[in-house]
Amino acid sequence: MAAYGDTFPSTLDGGSTQRLNHFAGNSGMRTHIKVVAIVNILYGVLGLLATVSMLVGGLFGGLFSGGLFSFLAITVASVVGSLILGALSLFGVIAGFGLLNHQQWARWVIIAVSTMRLFTWPFGTLFGGYSLWVLLNDETRREFAAAL
């Protein structure tokens, strides 16, 4: 198995050797940025599906709760929860597509959404932490500054 610093022949520049370094250059960060964008799009779509099921489940749960107060409490809670989850998910999907196109605004939106996702254990913490690590990296900042 190859280790950091091993050399391999390269056919790109006439047979000279190139150093195997996964963290050098912007190409590694470009891959991480694409992964962050795709993960946020997929996580956002799942969140939108959860939003719909939360809203429908809350409305039906309120209808069959048996009392007016419990109907109102369950319905209001499901609507408020659906609005919050739906907004985060929709922002994640839209900004994910923007991130694929190297839009600076999308980077900031994903940073905000990822910060809020840190509190949803375990996948939100995992995806949010990874997204923050990628998007707050100095190489990523240079990548987006060059795209302007």
ABEGO torsion letter per residue (X at the ends): XBBBGBBBBBAAAGGBBBBBBAABEAAAAAAAAAAAAAAAAAAAAAAAAAAAAAAAAAAAAAAAAGBAAAAAAAAAAAAAAAAAAAAAAAAAAAAAAAAAAGBAAAAAAAAAAAAAAAABOAAAAAAAAAAAAAAABAAAAAAAAAAX
